[in-house]
Amino acid sequence: MIRIANVLTLLVLASGAAHAQQDPVGLGKKLATSNCAVCHTFGKGEPNGQGPNLFGIVGRPLASESGFKYSTGMKAAAGQVWDEKLLDAWLTDTQSVAPGNAMTYFEGDEARRQKIIAYLRTLH
């Protein structure tokens, strides 16, 4: 009886761990927290950091977060709107989107970029 209970417990734990690994938003949040939170904030109304607050970034024009002083490179790229395609390009190579901007970030793993974007889409 104890063995059956142990096996069931292991199955439940394994199932939960597998689900957590497949949750792109949850993994994106972890990636954003560990990679982006050094400079950015994510909560509604939180102050800008070294980078602008990312709450509501999807659908927002580039270089438009109020109260943030953007670099000349970002100001020159203004007129575009953050969507999934632009965010993917940005996370791949920030300088390809806005040459001369102050942020240098390169995420070569497409799956990781997509998880970060999935999380950013939830911030509204």
Secondary structure in CASP SS format (residue, H / E / C, confidence):
PFRMAT SS
TARGET T0000
AUTHOR 0000-0000-0000
METHOD secondary structure of the structure
MODEL  1
M C 1.00
I H 1.00
R H 1.00
I H 1.00
A H 1.00
N H 1.00
V H 1.00
L H 1.00
T H 1.00
L H 1.00
L H 1.00
V H 1.00
L H 1.00
A H 1.00
S H 1.00
G H 1.00
A H 1.00
A H 1.00
H H 1.00
A H 1.00
Q H 1.00
Q H 1.00
D C 1.00
P H 1.00
V H 1.00
G H 1.00
L H 1.00
G H 1.00
K H 1.00
K H 1.00
L H 1.00
A H 1.00
T H 1.00
S H 1.00
N H 1.00
C C 1.00
A C 1.00
V C 1.00
C C 1.00
H C 1.00
T C 1.00
F C 1.00
G C 1.00
K C 1.00
G C 1.00
E C 1.00
P C 1.00
N C 1.00
G C 1.00
Q C 1.00
G C 1.00
P C 1.00
N C 1.00
L C 1.00
F C 1.00
G C 1.00
I C 1.00
V C 1.00
G C 1.00
R C 1.00
P E 1.00
L C 1.00
A C 1.00
S C 1.00
E C 1.00
S C 1.00
G C 1.00
F C 1.00
K C 1.00
Y C 1.00
S C 1.00
T H 1.00
G H 1.00
M H 1.00
K H 1.00
A H 1.00
A H 1.00
A C 1.00
G C 1.00
Q C 1.00
V E 1.00
W C 1.00
D C 1.00
E H 1.00
K H 1.00
L H 1.00
L H 1.00
D H 1.00
A H 1.00
W H 1.00
L H 1.00
T H 1.00
D C 1.00
T H 1.00
Q H 1.00
S H 1.00
V H 1.00
A C 1.00
P C 1.00
G C 1.00
N C 1.00
A C 1.00
M C 1.00
T C 1.00
Y C 1.00
F C 1.00
E C 1.00
G C 1.00
D C 1.00
E H 1.00
A H 1.00
R H 1.00
R H 1.00
Q H 1.00
K H 1.00
I H 1.00
I H 1.00
A H 1.00
Y H 1.00
L H 1.00
R H 1.00
T C 1.00
L C 1.00
H C 1.00
END
